[in-house]
């Protein structure tokens, strides 16, 4: 039976960054488990571009040396923003090879409490006892499938996180549901692969990020004022962006304000570089799905305006709904012990759950720490906060509100 101080589950941006930060603590035995960049490599479509800008796409490390710039220089591959998915996956693997070279790629199948510690069982039965567990397992468990599509096979309706290659849909009629980045970019990639695509969304209009209005505002304000209103974290609109960039400041606000910040910062929207790519893709906006059913080898979808579509496939760009009980490695008793609100864990300082020494990073932390945690840029805060908690040197709230996140990213 192997023992360690900290076991990290997940080797995406949050897991790798957490490992890099905790490995700087002298004498702390940290073990990290997972396949590097697994979700990004397996669940994102080929040809995807990162919505976040360059400054907001670095995976944080303690010395700020494992940046996209450093990877670009080391690899000799010239690329810029928006960053191609394949380059980002390569960057993540490069980061892992330097920050966590001893990554254990075996799968953790069960985590349970054991004598005030945690017992982790690996896929081949080996047991590890850890004093502390950090979960950075991503969002693949939370892909949301609307009830109208329940029971339908993936051959007819699939979530946009499931397929990677769209070339097989050339010449096919395809419906894409949703108005966020995932839905819009999937529609663009399908169209460019030769599919006949239509977008259907409840939104009455598509919200484009960094559009003409935004660029005009930036230009009229000048660089000094723009820097006061917009943080390089690139999450949220003017003013709110600066608040969201500081999770400990977000936590000072009353819960209704925190919820409002979150909704304004991560509502469905698309990057402006998709506009031209979608100009020949028809959109039915302000429409809801009433029902969906097989029609021979195709699928028939009825809309709330009485019309219907019979197509070869439906892609559900319907996002994710966090529910940490869906992490299949949690023992039922452990999952039930985690205090949650609508699936989100209630997290204390250092991302600690109501179960002592159990921490959860990434998108599940959005309810407690704000919208920043849904993006790669959130690793800059998460790594430091987790390290402070574990070393027992937590900084006072007043100082943490002022911590130089923007200087670090700039």
Kinemage of the C-alpha trace (Angstrom):
@kinemage 1
@onewidth
@group {chain A} dominant
@subgroup {mainchain}
@vectorlist {calphas} color= white
{ca unk a 1} P 0.000 0.000 0.000
{ca unk a 2} L 1.476 3.332 -1.155
{ca unk a 3} L 1.121 6.496 0.918
{ca unk a 4} L 1.465 10.170 -0.019
{ca unk a 5} L 0.662 13.585 1.363
{ca unk a 6} L -1.385 14.847 -1.597
{ca unk a 7} L -2.993 12.982 -4.479
{ca unk a 8} L -4.116 15.083 -7.455
{ca unk a 9} L -6.733 13.555 -9.747
{ca unk a 10} L -6.603 15.055 -13.239
{ca unk a 11} L -3.849 16.156 -15.620
{ca unk a 12} L -5.498 18.992 -17.495
{ca unk a 13} L -4.537 22.659 -16.951
{ca unk a 14} L -5.828 22.768 -13.346
{ca unk a 15} L -4.329 19.457 -12.260
{ca unk a 16} L -0.945 20.161 -13.832
{ca unk a 17} L -0.823 23.696 -12.439
{ca unk a 18} L -1.799 22.489 -8.953
{ca unk a 19} L 0.961 19.873 -9.077
{ca unk a 20} L 3.543 22.437 -10.216
{ca unk a 21} L 2.654 24.754 -7.328
{ca unk a 22} L 2.513 22.061 -4.621
{ca unk a 23} L 5.813 20.496 -5.684
{ca unk a 24} L 7.533 23.687 -4.517
{ca unk a 25} L 6.606 22.851 -0.909
{ca unk a 26} L 9.674 21.229 0.624
{ca unk a 27} L 9.088 17.726 1.928
{ca unk a 28} L 5.557 17.398 0.563
{ca unk a 29} L 4.968 14.104 -1.263
{ca unk a 30} L 2.658 14.912 -4.202
{ca unk a 31} L 1.396 12.349 -6.699
{ca unk a 32} L -0.596 13.296 -9.796
{ca unk a 33} L -2.837 10.918 -11.732
{ca unk a 34} L -4.417 11.172 -15.180
{ca unk a 35} L -3.735 11.328 -18.898
{ca unk a 36} L -2.243 14.717 -19.846
{ca unk a 37} L -4.729 17.050 -21.550
{ca unk a 38} L -7.110 14.118 -22.024
{ca unk a 39} L -10.362 16.105 -22.319
{ca unk a 40} L -8.854 18.640 -24.686
{ca unk a 41} L -7.435 15.906 -26.871
{ca unk a 42} L -10.426 13.555 -26.946
{ca unk a 43} L -13.504 15.726 -26.468
{ca unk a 44} L -12.792 18.830 -28.490
{ca unk a 45} L -13.307 18.934 -32.280
{ca unk a 46} L -10.338 18.927 -34.614
{ca unk a 47} L -9.736 22.452 -35.909
{ca unk a 48} L -11.113 24.195 -32.824
{ca unk a 49} L -9.609 27.523 -31.753
{ca unk a 50} L -9.352 28.767 -28.173
{ca unk a 51} L -11.801 31.572 -27.428
{ca unk a 52} L -9.506 33.110 -24.801
{ca unk a 53} L -6.783 35.511 -25.861
{ca unk a 54} L -3.054 34.814 -25.652
{ca unk a 55} L -2.502 36.365 -22.208
{ca unk a 56} L -5.397 34.358 -20.771
{ca unk a 57} L -4.283 30.993 -22.191
{ca unk a 58} L -1.087 30.342 -20.220
{ca unk a 59} L -1.212 27.485 -17.706
{ca unk a 60} L 0.084 28.991 -14.460
{ca unk a 61} L 3.332 27.763 -12.898
{ca unk a 62} L 5.150 29.099 -9.818
{ca unk a 63} L 7.992 30.688 -11.774
{ca unk a 64} L 5.878 31.976 -14.689
{ca unk a 65} L 8.330 30.247 -17.018
{ca unk a 66} L 6.128 27.602 -18.667
{ca unk a 67} L 4.139 30.000 -20.824
{ca unk a 68} L 2.848 29.761 -24.371
{ca unk a 69} L 5.703 32.070 -25.360
{ca unk a 70} L 8.256 29.684 -23.841
{ca unk a 71} L 6.651 26.709 -25.585
{ca unk a 72} L 6.603 28.532 -28.908
{ca unk a 73} L 10.305 29.349 -28.573
{ca unk a 74} L 11.223 25.813 -27.459
{ca unk a 75} L 9.190 24.051 -30.142
{ca unk a 76} L 9.999 26.393 -33.010
{ca unk a 77} L 6.329 26.332 -34.009
{ca unk a 78} L 5.076 29.766 -34.949
{ca unk a 79} L 1.480 30.394 -33.930
{ca unk a 80} L -0.538 33.186 -32.362
{ca unk a 81} L -3.988 33.994 -31.018
{ca unk a 82} L -6.536 32.514 -31.466
{ca unk a 83} L -4.605 29.403 -30.473
{ca unk a 84} L -5.350 26.228 -32.422
{ca unk a 85} L -6.507 23.328 -30.246
{ca unk a 86} L -3.700 21.040 -31.404
{ca unk a 87} L -1.073 23.642 -30.436
{ca unk a 88} L -2.663 24.045 -26.997
{ca unk a 89} L -2.677 20.279 -26.430
{ca unk a 90} L 0.997 20.166 -27.443
{ca unk a 91} L 1.676 23.053 -25.068
{ca unk a 92} L -0.069 21.203 -22.221
{ca unk a 93} L 1.987 18.067 -22.881
{ca unk a 94} L 5.182 20.157 -22.981
{ca unk a 95} L 4.177 21.798 -19.674
{ca unk a 96} L 3.559 18.356 -18.133
{ca unk a 97} L 6.925 16.982 -19.250
{ca unk a 98} L 8.675 19.817 -17.417
{ca unk a 99} L 6.478 20.446 -14.390
{ca unk a 100} L 5.161 16.928 -13.658
{ca unk a 101} L 7.552 14.488 -15.382
{ca unk a 102} L 6.534 11.613 -13.084
{ca unk a 103} L 2.819 11.856 -13.911
{ca unk a 104} L 1.041 8.550 -13.204
{ca unk a 105} L -1.344 7.939 -16.099
{ca unk a 106} L -3.245 5.136 -14.405
{ca unk a 107} L -6.932 5.741 -13.757
{ca unk a 108} L -8.341 6.307 -10.274
{ca unk a 109} L -11.581 4.296 -10.095
{ca unk a 110} L -12.622 4.997 -6.510
{ca unk a 111} L -11.953 7.535 -3.768
{ca unk a 112} L -13.273 6.914 -0.269
{ca unk a 113} L -12.648 8.175 3.245
{ca unk a 114} L -10.427 5.966 5.368
{ca unk a 115} L -9.385 6.698 8.972
{ca unk a 116} L -9.325 10.507 8.500
{ca unk a 117} L -7.467 10.032 5.242
{ca unk a 118} L -8.473 8.965 1.750
{ca unk a 119} L -8.117 5.617 0.077
{ca unk a 120} L -7.667 5.761 -3.694
{ca unk a 121} L -8.098 2.574 -5.692
{ca unk a 122} L -6.458 2.363 -9.097
{ca unk a 123} L -7.853 0.514 -12.111
{ca unk a 124} L -5.787 -2.618 -11.434
{ca unk a 125} L -6.572 -2.714 -7.733
{ca unk a 126} L -3.532 -0.982 -6.262
{ca unk a 127} L -4.376 1.130 -3.228
{ca unk a 128} L -2.977 4.526 -2.284
{ca unk a 129} L -3.567 6.280 1.040
{ca unk a 130} L -3.446 10.079 0.848
{ca unk a 131} L -3.725 12.676 3.587
{ca unk a 132} L -5.257 15.115 1.125
{ca unk a 133} L -6.966 14.808 -2.289
{ca unk a 134} L -7.203 17.511 -4.955
{ca unk a 135} L -9.789 16.835 -7.660
{ca unk a 136} L -9.138 18.543 -10.989
{ca unk a 137} L -11.111 16.125 -13.125
{ca unk a 138} L -12.590 18.591 -15.615
{ca unk a 139} L -16.107 18.818 -17.025
{ca unk a 140} L -16.591 15.757 -19.205
{ca unk a 141} L -18.866 14.205 -16.565
{ca unk a 142} L -21.180 17.228 -16.729
{ca unk a 143} L -22.133 17.373 -20.434
{ca unk a 144} L -25.839 18.281 -20.455
{ca unk a 145} L -28.302 16.520 -22.731
{ca unk a 146} L -31.783 18.155 -22.859
{ca unk a 147} L -34.627 15.803 -21.821
{ca unk a 148} L -36.135 15.935 -25.331
{ca unk a 149} L -33.120 13.922 -26.488
{ca unk a 150} L -33.082 11.420 -23.619
{ca unk a 151} L -32.882 7.843 -24.809
{ca unk a 152} L -31.858 8.714 -28.351
{ca unk a 153} L -28.714 6.958 -29.602
{ca unk a 154} L -25.521 8.912 -30.183
{ca unk a 155} L -25.770 7.985 -33.851
{ca unk a 156} L -28.692 10.465 -34.075
{ca unk a 157} L -27.957 13.042 -31.380
{ca unk a 158} L -24.641 13.704 -29.656
{ca unk a 159} L -23.138 16.369 -27.439
{ca unk a 160} L -20.583 18.646 -29.087
{ca unk a 161} L -17.976 17.309 -26.646
{ca unk a 162} L -18.265 13.777 -28.056
{ca unk a 163} L -17.042 13.716 -31.688
{ca unk a 164} L -13.696 15.067 -32.852
{ca unk a 165} L -13.881 14.607 -36.621
{ca unk a 166} L -16.626 16.346 -38.599
{ca unk a 167} L -15.482 15.140 -42.026
{ca unk a 168} L -17.831 12.156 -41.813
{ca unk a 169} L -20.779 14.564 -41.994
{ca unk a 170} L -19.939 15.918 -45.444
{ca unk a 171} L -23.147 16.038 -47.480
{ca unk a 172} L -25.298 15.315 -44.410
{ca unk a 173} L -28.072 17.506 -43.027
{ca unk a 174} L -27.180 18.546 -39.505
{ca unk a 175} L -28.915 20.593 -36.814
{ca unk a 176} L -26.827 22.322 -34.142
{ca unk a 177} L -28.601 23.324 -30.923
{ca unk a 178} L -27.240 26.260 -28.914
{ca unk a 179} L -25.827 29.781 -29.140
{ca unk a 180} L -22.559 29.490 -27.223
{ca unk a 181} L -19.003 29.066 -28.465
{ca unk a 182} L -19.190 25.279 -28.612
{ca unk a 183} L -22.365 25.248 -30.704
{ca unk a 184} L -21.282 28.080 -33.013
{ca unk a 185} L -17.787 26.755 -33.653
{ca unk a 186} L -19.101 23.237 -34.221
{ca unk a 187} L -21.536 24.644 -36.783
{ca unk a 188} L -18.695 26.486 -38.535
{ca unk a 189} L -16.493 23.386 -38.623
{ca unk a 190} L -19.373 21.236 -39.901
{ca unk a 191} L -20.163 23.776 -42.622
{ca unk a 192} L -16.515 23.896 -43.652
{ca unk a 193} L -16.485 20.089 -43.772
{ca unk a 194} L -19.304 20.072 -46.327
{ca unk a 195} L -22.332 19.457 -44.111
{ca unk a 196} L -25.658 21.260 -44.594
{ca unk a 197} L -26.002 23.000 -41.245
{ca unk a 198} L -28.698 24.952 -39.434
{ca unk a 199} L -28.391 26.480 -35.961
{ca unk a 200} L -31.396 26.486 -33.626
{ca unk a 201} L -31.221 28.459 -30.370
{ca unk a 202} L -33.512 29.885 -27.694
{ca unk a 203} L -31.552 33.131 -27.735
{ca unk a 204} L -33.149 35.844 -29.837
{ca unk a 205} L -29.735 37.069 -30.936
{ca unk a 206} L -26.163 35.810 -30.899
{ca unk a 207} L -23.832 37.609 -28.506
{ca unk a 208} L -20.464 38.159 -30.187
{ca unk a 209} L -17.403 38.793 -28.042
{ca unk a 210} L -14.993 41.524 -29.065
{ca unk a 211} L -17.351 42.853 -31.711
{ca unk a 212} L -17.495 46.307 -33.299
{ca unk a 213} L -19.090 47.970 -30.260
{ca unk a 214} L -16.461 46.539 -27.937
{ca unk a 215} L -13.590 47.544 -30.212
{ca unk a 216} L -15.047 51.055 -30.583
{ca unk a 217} L -15.283 51.432 -26.800
{ca unk a 218} L -11.683 50.284 -26.358
{ca unk a 219} L -10.497 52.714 -29.014
{ca unk a 220} L -12.423 55.691 -27.614
{ca unk a 221} L -11.343 55.075 -24.006
{ca unk a 222} L -7.660 54.840 -24.761
{ca unk a 223} L -5.206 52.285 -23.359
{ca unk a 224} L -5.049 53.678 -19.810
{ca unk a 225} L -8.813 53.661 -19.167
{ca unk a 226} L -9.230 50.341 -20.991
{ca unk a 227} L -6.741 48.718 -18.622
{ca unk a 228} L -8.780 49.980 -15.674
{ca unk a 229} L -11.993 48.455 -17.034
{ca unk a 230} L -10.689 45.285 -18.679
{ca unk a 231} L -8.380 42.754 -17.037
{ca unk a 232} L -6.115 40.560 -19.192
{ca unk a 233} L -7.950 37.553 -17.720
{ca unk a 234} L -10.437 38.228 -20.542
{ca unk a 235} L -13.504 37.046 -18.590
{ca unk a 236} L -16.512 39.340 -18.285
{ca unk a 237} L -17.587 42.751 -19.631
{ca unk a 238} L -16.111 46.148 -18.745
{ca unk a 239} L -15.741 46.750 -15.015
{ca unk a 240} L -17.081 43.337 -14.075
{ca unk a 241} L -13.986 41.865 -15.741
{ca unk a 242} L -11.781 43.482 -13.083
{ca unk a 243} L -13.922 42.104 -10.244
{ca unk a 244} L -14.098 38.596 -11.689
{ca unk a 245} L -10.287 38.634 -12.082
{ca unk a 246} L -10.049 38.653 -8.257
{ca unk a 247} L -11.935 35.660 -6.828
{ca unk a 248} L -11.458 36.767 -3.226
{ca unk a 249} L -13.072 40.080 -4.064
{ca unk a 250} L -15.971 38.257 -5.735
{ca unk a 251} L -16.514 36.310 -2.506
{ca unk a 252} L -16.966 39.552 -0.539
{ca unk a 253} L -20.150 40.421 -2.418
{ca unk a 254} L -23.632 39.228 -1.383
{ca unk a 255} L -24.667 35.988 -3.069
{ca unk a 256} L -27.164 37.663 -5.487
{ca unk a 257} L -24.347 39.914 -6.768
{ca unk a 258} L -21.987 36.955 -7.135
{ca unk a 259} L -24.618 35.129 -9.175
{ca unk a 260} L -25.131 38.205 -11.355
{ca unk a 261} L -21.393 38.557 -11.992
{ca unk a 262} L -21.270 34.900 -12.991
{ca unk a 263} L -24.214 35.111 -15.392
{ca unk a 264} L -22.904 38.286 -17.039
{ca unk a 265} L -19.438 36.785 -17.454
{ca unk a 266} L -20.189 33.324 -18.840
{ca unk a 267} L -23.471 33.684 -20.709
{ca unk a 268} L -23.616 31.960 -24.134
{ca unk a 269} L -21.538 33.911 -26.645
{ca unk a 270} L -19.271 33.397 -29.619
{ca unk a 271} L -15.878 34.737 -30.617
{ca unk a 272} L -16.101 37.440 -33.281
{ca unk a 273} L -13.828 35.515 -35.634
{ca unk a 274} L -16.729 33.100 -36.145
{ca unk a 275} L -18.981 35.740 -37.719
{ca unk a 276} L -17.549 35.449 -41.227
{ca unk a 277} L -17.389 31.663 -41.020
{ca unk a 278} L -21.099 31.457 -40.205
{ca unk a 279} L -22.433 34.024 -42.668
{ca unk a 280} L -23.828 31.278 -44.926
{ca unk a 281} L -25.210 29.121 -42.116
{ca unk a 282} L -28.956 29.642 -41.501
{ca unk a 283} L -30.025 30.337 -37.912
{ca unk a 284} L -33.440 29.912 -36.305
{ca unk a 285} L -33.226 32.107 -33.203
{ca unk a 286} L -35.769 32.501 -30.422
{ca unk a 287} L -36.873 28.895 -30.947
{ca unk a 288} L -37.122 25.985 -28.487
{ca unk a 289} L -37.168 22.236 -29.082
{ca unk a 290} L -40.524 20.616 -28.320
{ca unk a 291} L -39.674 17.006 -29.155
{ca unk a 292} L -37.176 14.786 -30.924
{ca unk a 293} L -37.737 11.269 -32.232
{ca unk a 294} L -36.204 8.806 -34.702
{ca unk a 295} L -37.536 8.930 -38.248
{ca unk a 296} L -36.138 5.824 -39.865
{ca unk a 297} L -32.373 6.274 -39.854
{ca unk a 298} L -32.777 10.028 -39.348
{ca unk a 299} L -34.105 12.236 -36.553
{ca unk a 300} L -37.158 14.498 -36.553
{ca unk a 301} L -37.082 17.586 -34.364
{ca unk a 302} L -40.172 19.717 -33.674
{ca unk a 303} L -39.842 23.402 -32.764
{ca unk a 304} L -42.139 25.569 -30.668
{ca unk a 305} L -43.372 27.495 -33.719
{ca unk a 306} L -44.984 24.369 -35.153
{ca unk a 307} L -42.267 23.652 -37.731
{ca unk a 308} L -40.080 20.567 -37.760
{ca unk a 309} L -36.764 19.424 -39.192
{ca unk a 310} L -35.821 15.911 -40.301
{ca unk a 311} L -32.041 15.663 -40.425
{ca unk a 312} L -29.262 13.105 -40.330
{ca unk a 313} L -27.832 14.224 -36.994
{ca unk a 314} L -28.290 16.714 -34.147
{ca unk a 315} L -25.348 18.196 -32.287
{ca unk a 316} L -26.156 19.415 -28.784
{ca unk a 317} L -24.121 22.516 -28.018
{ca unk a 318} L -26.050 22.715 -24.763
{ca unk a 319} L -23.130 23.147 -22.436
{ca unk a 320} L -22.427 21.564 -19.069
{ca unk a 321} L -24.256 21.393 -15.746
{ca unk a 322} L -21.942 20.861 -12.808
{ca unk a 323} L -22.880 18.095 -10.410
{ca unk a 324} L -19.886 16.719 -8.526
{ca unk a 325} L -21.850 13.604 -7.556
{ca unk a 326} L -21.407 12.589 -11.221
{ca unk a 327} L -17.686 12.098 -10.723
{ca unk a 328} L -17.825 8.311 -10.932
{ca unk a 329} L -14.706 7.802 -8.819
{ca unk a 330} L -16.335 9.232 -5.677
{ca unk a 331} L -17.628 6.546 -3.319
{ca unk a 332} L -21.367 7.222 -2.748
{ca unk a 333} L -20.800 7.970 0.934
{ca unk a 334} L -18.085 10.498 0.120
{ca unk a 335} L -20.173 12.199 -2.580
{ca unk a 336} L -23.077 12.563 -0.149
{ca unk a 337} L -20.791 14.144 2.453
{ca unk a 338} L -19.875 17.064 0.173
{ca unk a 339} L -22.095 20.075 0.870
{ca unk a 340} L -23.393 21.382 -2.460
{ca unk a 341} L -25.734 23.923 -3.997
{ca unk a 342} L -27.396 22.716 -7.184
{ca unk a 343} L -24.484 20.391 -7.870
{ca unk a 344} L -21.742 22.937 -7.109
{ca unk a 345} L -19.620 22.180 -4.030
{ca unk a 346} L -19.567 24.853 -1.343
{ca unk a 347} L -15.858 25.558 -1.137
{ca unk a 348} L -13.839 27.238 1.584
{ca unk a 349} L -10.489 28.960 1.266
{ca unk a 350} L -8.059 26.864 -0.739
{ca unk a 351} L -10.948 25.191 -2.613
{ca unk a 352} L -11.574 22.883 0.323
{ca unk a 353} L -14.960 21.155 0.449
{ca unk a 354} L -17.048 20.453 3.546
{ca unk a 355} L -15.045 17.204 3.738
{ca unk a 356} L -11.738 18.221 5.375
{ca unk a 357} L -8.682 17.923 3.117
{ca unk a 358} L -10.742 17.289 -0.020
{ca unk a 359} L -10.339 20.067 -2.608
{ca unk a 360} L -12.059 20.570 -5.971
{ca unk a 361} L -10.637 22.841 -8.684
{ca unk a 362} L -11.864 24.120 -12.039
{ca unk a 363} L -15.446 24.585 -13.234
{ca unk a 364} L -17.050 23.093 -10.075
{ca unk a 365} L -15.486 26.012 -8.167
{ca unk a 366} L -17.400 28.636 -10.172
{ca unk a 367} L -20.217 28.950 -7.608
{ca unk a 368} L -17.740 29.627 -4.785
{ca unk a 369} L -14.982 31.572 -6.552
{ca unk a 370} L -16.586 33.087 -9.630
{ca unk a 371} L -16.520 32.762 -13.403
{ca unk a 372} L -12.708 32.828 -13.652
{ca unk a 373} L -12.622 29.189 -12.571
{ca unk a 374} L -14.302 28.085 -15.794
{ca unk a 375} L -11.286 29.118 -17.872
{ca unk a 376} L -7.599 28.186 -18.112
{ca unk a 377} L -6.683 31.627 -16.767
{ca unk a 378} L -8.189 30.584 -13.420
{ca unk a 379} L -5.131 28.377 -12.819
{ca unk a 380} L -3.187 31.525 -11.841
{ca unk a 381} L -5.379 32.031 -8.798
{ca unk a 382} L -6.122 28.381 -8.039
{ca unk a 383} L -2.519 27.182 -7.842
{ca unk a 384} L -1.476 29.915 -5.422
{ca unk a 385} L -4.599 29.653 -3.264
{ca unk a 386} L -4.250 25.887 -2.951
{ca unk a 387} L -0.581 26.184 -2.025
{ca unk a 388} L -1.326 28.838 0.616
{ca unk a 389} L -3.983 26.640 2.163
{ca unk a 390} L -1.787 23.567 2.347
{ca unk a 391} L 1.203 25.432 3.748
{ca unk a 392} L -1.072 27.033 6.324
{ca unk a 393} L 0.057 30.511 5.344
{ca unk a 394} L -3.239 31.911 4.136
{ca unk a 395} L -3.146 35.648 3.516
{ca unk a 396} L -5.755 37.962 4.991
{ca unk a 397} L -8.774 38.856 2.845
{ca unk a 398} L -7.721 42.484 2.565
{ca unk a 399} L -4.346 41.580 1.101
{ca unk a 400} L -5.748 38.885 -1.169
{ca unk a 401} L -8.165 41.343 -2.787
{ca unk a 402} L -5.113 43.302 -3.871
{ca unk a 403} L -2.976 40.398 -5.073
{ca unk a 404} L -1.300 41.230 -8.399
{ca unk a 405} L -3.082 38.846 -10.758
{ca unk a 406} L -3.110 41.405 -13.562
{ca unk a 407} L 0.596 42.174 -13.207
{ca unk a 408} L 1.314 38.458 -13.395
{ca unk a 409} L -0.615 38.038 -16.643
{ca unk a 410} L 0.395 41.270 -18.290
